[in-house]
Amino acid sequence: MDRQRVAQTAGSIAAVQEDDGGVPWPEGHVDAWNHVECLMAMSVAGLAEPVRRGYDWLVRTQRADGSWPMKLVGGRAVEHGGESNHAAYVAVGVWHELLVTGDEGFAREMWPVVRSALDFTVGLQTTRGEIVWERAADGRAASYALLTGCASIHQGLRCGVLLGEHLGDPQPDWELAADQLGHVLAAHPEAFADKSRFSMDWYYPILGGALRGPAAHARLAEEWDTFVEPGLGIRCVSDQPWVTGAETCELVLALDALGDRDRAEKLFTDMQHLRHEDGSYWTGWQFVNEKWFPHERSAYTAAAVVLAADALYGLTPASGLFRDAGAYATDRPTAACGCSHARSPG
């Protein structure tokens, strides 16, 4: 995928950005996670003005507790709970922007936003180490954690630690939280709600950096035939004949992070049937009915394509962002997690 095609795809994201800087889903709402993903993709293509408008949107819409409303329409909250993984992903975006542009001033301006967001996220961590998925509008923490969300949070915490060290404001509590979370992701599936029919729960511990090496390769092998449709991409869910572009490109990033370039490039090529002539991408393809499903082209799908292209072809200094997510992964069980080798002797 050459730079011209990448630029066209990033341009399709900029085309749907709203006047206030938010990048919406096709149905019209904005959430912080997908919004950040779209900003990262536009940054890969050098679209500086819409990217900075997007970060201004994050500054304006962040709440006092560090979170963002789950859904906003026209800048106004329509679902008021705050998701832990939405907040954490802002650290990934700001670190990515610093890597791409080298703009120290931007990073320092965004640091209070990142710090507040990750403090909100860590405030939802359990004693065992998983991080529950939401704090409701009334302040109550959710009763369970989501594996995909926690895997993304792991990357957010690692990026936040790197950003803090770079700016001279280290955050050892985040590093400890990431270590504990990484162990739970790698060793304690019982800590998470069962969403195993979703392909994201399969590859996200690798994408977010919690799993590397033989364990990661074994995890991919275990469900490869369940989710991968040769020539098309990967299924969103195991029980529906539906491949989706964003999930396929995230698996491309996970494979690239493991050094599995051949399968990464093959999958990336396979999913190009979702490309529209204007550079945007259909969200998915129902391959039994042979119809686009849903009948929409989503900015977050285009964003995942651009980030996968950067990882595969080294378009920016941030091309290793997802490979590097696992560079600091450690398996550090604590007594609270229940592992026998973590308990104190005697």
N, C-alpha and C positions, 0 to 999 in steps of 0.2 A: 504494500500500500504506500504510494508515494506521497510526498508532502502536499501536492496539489489536491489529492483526494482527502487527505486529512484536513486541510484547510476548508474544503467544501463541507465536510461533515461538521467541523466546529462552527462554520458559518450557519449551519442549520439550527444549531443550539442558540446562537446569538439572535437568530430571527424570531425565536419564540420568547426571548427574555422580555419581561414586562418593563414598563416605564420606571417602576420603582426599584428595578434591579433584580427582582426575584425570577427564578427560572422554574416554571411550573410543570407539573405533570400534564398530560393531554387533557384531563378532565378539569384542570384549572387551579388546583391547589398547589402550594409550595411546601415542601418539608426541607429541613436544613441538610439532611444527608444527601439527598439527590441533588439539591441545589449546589452543594460543595463539589460533588462529582462533576457537575456540568462546568463549574468554574475551573476546575483542574484541566478539563479537556480543552476549554477555550484558551487557557494559558499555554498549553502545548503548541497551539497554533499561533501564538503571539497576539491574541486579541485582548490587549491590555485594558482598553477602556471598559468593555463589558465585564471583564473580570473584576476590576476594582469597584465598579458599581455593584456587582454581586456581593463583594465583601462589605461594602457600605450597608447593604441590605441586612447582612448578618449583625452588624453592629447595632443598627436601629431596632431590630426585632428581638434581640436577646433580652431575656428577662432578668430581674435582679438576682434570681437564684442561680443564674448561669445557663439556664435551659432555653429552648425555643418551643413555642407551641407545636404540637404534633402536626397540625395542618393550618396553613394560613391562606386566605383568599383576599386578594387586594390589600395585603399587608395586615389583615385583621384575623385573629385566631378564630377558627371554627371548630377545632378540637383542641382542648386546652391542656391536656396532659403533656409532660415533657419526657421524651424518650432518651435513655442513656446513650444509645449508639448515635443518635442524631447529634447530641452535644459533643461527643468524643471525636466525631469525624471532622469537625472544624480544625482540630490540631493537625490532621493529615493534610487538609487543604492549605493551611498557612505554611507548614513545613515544605510542602510541594512548591508553593509559590516562591518561597525563598530560594529553593534549589534551582528553579527555572530562571528567576530574574536576578538573584543576588541582591535584592532590594532590602537592605537592613532596616531602613526607615519604616517600610511597610510592616516588617516582622515585629518591630518594637511597638508600632501602633496597635497591632492586633494581639499582642501578648496578653493584655488584661482580659480580652475576650476569651482567649484560649485557656488562660489560667482559671477563670471563673467557670468555664464549661467543663473542664476536666475535674475541678473540685466538685461540681454537681454530680458528675458521673461516679467518681470514687465514693461519694456519699451514699451511693446505692449498692456498694459492695457488701456481700455477706461475710460472715466470719470464715466460711469455707473458702471463699475467693471468687465465686461467680458474682456477676453484677446484674441485679434485676432490671427488667426492661423499661420500667416507667415509674415516674412519680406523678400521681394524679393531681388534678387541679386543687384538690383539698389537702394536698401535702402527703397523702398516704403512699408508701412505696408498694409496688406490685409484689405479689406473692411468689413469683417465679421468674426465672431467667431464660433467655433465648440463646441458643448456641451461636447462630449466625451473628446476632447482634453483639454478643460478647467477643467473638472472634474479631469483628471490626473494631470494637473498643480496644482490644489488645494492641492493634496497630495504632490507634489514636493515642494511647498512653505512651507507646514507644516514640512516636513522633513528638509528643509533648515533652518528653524527657530530653530528646535531642535538641529541641527548640530552646528549652530552658537553659541547658548547658551552653548552647551557642550564645545566648543573650546574657549570660552571667547570672542567671537566677535559677539554680538547680532545684529540682523537685524530687527528692529521694522518696517521698511517700508515693508518688506516681510510679516510680520504678518498682517499689515493693508491691504495689497493687498489680502492676503488669506481670511480675513474676508469679504471684499467687494465681492470677487469672489464667496465665499461660499453662500452669500446671493443671488446673481444673479442666481447661479445654482439652488438654492432651490425655488426661487420665481419669476423668470423672464424668462420663456421659450421663450418669444419673442426676447430675446437678441441673440439667436443662429439660425444659418441656420437650416432649417427643414431637418433632417436626421432621422426622426422617424421610417422609415422602418428598420433601423439597430438596432439590439438588444443592441449594446453597448450604444446607447443613452438612453436606458431604464434603465440599471442597473449601469452605470458608476457614476452618482452622489452619489450613495451609496458606490461603490468601492473606489472612491477618497476621501470619508469622508465628503462630503458637506451635506449629508442627513442621518439622523438617526431617530430612534423612530417611532411613528405612521405614519408620512409622508412617511418614507422609506417603511414601510410594505404596505401601501396603494399603493405606486407606483408599487411595485412588483406584487401585486394582480391585478392591472389594466390590465397588459399585459401578465400575466403568461401564459394564454392559447394561446395567439398569438405566443409566441416564444418557449415555452417548448414542446418538443416532448418526451413523456414518453418512457423510455427505451433506448433513443438514445442520448439525450443532448439538446442543444438549437440551434435554427436557427440563422444564421448570419443575414439574412434579412427576413422580415415577409412574402414576396411574393414569396419566392423560397423554394422548399423542400430540404433544405441543412442544415445539422447540422455541427457545427465546434467545434473543441476541445478547442481552446484557449478561445473563448467566453464562452463556457460551464464552463471552470475552473475559469474564471473571475467571473461568476455568483456564483460559489461555494464560492469564496472568499467574495463576497458581502453578501451572505447568512450567512456565518460564522461570518462576522463582525456584523450582526444583532442578533447573537445568535441562528439562525435557523439551528442548526446542523443536524437535521434529513434530511431536504431537501438538504442541502449541501452534505452530505455523499451519499444520493441517486443519485444525479446528477453526483457526482464524479465516482460512480460505473457504472452508465449508460454509461458514455463516454469512458469507457475502451475498448469498441469494436474498437476504433481507434488505439489501441496499436499494434505496429509491434513487431515481435519476437526479434528484436535487441534492444528494449526499446525505440525506436523513436515512433513518433505518426503521423498518417496521419492528414493532415490539416482538412479535412472534408469528409462527406459522403452524397451523393445525394440519398435520401431514396426512391424516386420513380423509378429512373433508377438503383438503387442499385450498385452504382459505387463510388469509391473514387473521390472526387472533391475538389480542383484540384488534379491531380494524382501526389502528392508530399507528402513528410514528412518534416515538417518545424521545425526548431530549436525553433522558438518562441512558437509553440504549446507545444513542450516538456517542455519548460521553464514554461509555465503557469501550466502544470500538476505538476511539482515539487513544485512550490510555493503554489499551492492548497494543496498538500500533507503535506507540512510543517505547513500550517495553521490548518489543520484538526488534525494532529498527533503530533504536537509540537516537530519537529525534531531539531530545532535550537533556540537560544535566539531571533531570528527575526521572530518567527512564528506569532506574533501579529501585524506585520507591517501594514496590511490592516485594522485590527480591530482598531488599534490606530489612523488611519488616521482621524477618526471622533472625537477623544477625545477633540480636541480644537475647534470644529466647533461652530460658533456663528452665530446668525441671526442679523446682524448689517446693516440695510438699511441706506442709506444716502439720502440726498435731491436729489442727482444726479440720483438715480435709479428710481425715480418717485413714490415711495410708499407714500401714503398719511400720514402714521404715522411717516415717516421720515422727513417730512417738518417742518420747524421752525414754531412755533405758531405765530399767529397774522399777 
